[in-house]
């Protein structure tokens, strides 16, 4: 399913299941999705469902970061990005300080 179709399906389902828009917007959580989940299932199940979504999002973000890192290294290896010499350098035994500096500068 494409992202647009998924977004349309998710929003349609959310709007259909939302009993009262004003109540959802005034909910203390400030997230209408959580309001709908709390209306349709117990607090425990809603928490478990949201936790599962968070775990899946975290795993997908780590996967995306790994792919982007490989792409950045490949472009740097071919001198396609600024500071390519520094970005493409792979050290056999880097010191802890150099690793921390590189990670800090990239983040």
N, C-alpha and C positions, 0 to 999 in steps of 0.2 A: 504494500500500500504506500502510495506517495505521501509526502508530508502534508500537502494541502488536503488530501482526502482524509488523512488521519485527524488533522486539526478540525475539519468540518464535522466529522463523526463525533469527536470528543466534545466539541462545543454544543452540538445538537443534543447529545445525551445529557450533558450538564444542564442545559437550559430546560430540557424536558423534565428532569428529575428535581429541579429547584422549585420548591413549593411557593416561596415568596421572595422576590428579588430584594425588597427593602430589608427583610429580616436577614437575608444572606449578607448584604452589605454592612449591616449593623452588628454582625456577629463579632465577638471579641477577638477571634482569631484573625480577622480581616482577610480570610481566604474563602471565597465562596465554595471551592471544591471541598474543603474540610467541613464546611457547613452541610453540604449535601451528603457527604459520607456519614457525618454524625446523625443526620436525619434518617438514613437508610439502614444503618447497622450500629451495633454497640460500639462504645468507645474503644474497647479492646481490639475489635476487628478493624475499626477505622485506623487506629494507631499501627496495627500490624500491616495494613495495606499501604499506608503512607511510608512506613519504614521500608517496605519492599520496593516501593517506587524510588526512594532515596538511594538504596543500595544499587539498584539497576542504573540510576543516573550516575552514581559515583563510578561504577565499573565502566560505563560507556565513556565517561570523561577521561579516565585513565587510559583506555584504549585509544581514544582520539589523541591524547597527548603523546603517546608512544608513536603514533603514525606521523604526527606533525614533526616530532623530533627527528624521525628518520628522513622526512622530506627536507627539513632544514639542513641536516648534515649532507644530504645528497646535493642540494643547491650550493652549499658552501664548498664542498669538494670540487665542484665545477666552477667556482668563483662567480656564482650567480647572486650573491647577497653581499651587503657591506660587511666588512671585517671578516671576510671569508677565511683568511689565514688563521685567525683566532678561533672561529667557530668550527672549522673542519679539523682542527688539530686533535689528534688522539694520542694521549700519553700512555706509555706502558705502565708506569707506576706514578700516578700523580700524587702530589702531597695533599694532605687534608685541607690546607689553606687554599690551594689553587682550586680544588673542587668546590669549596664553599664560596669562593669568589665567583667562579663561573656560574654556579647555581643561583647565587644572589643577583648577578647581573642579568641573567636570562629571565628570571621571574620578575 
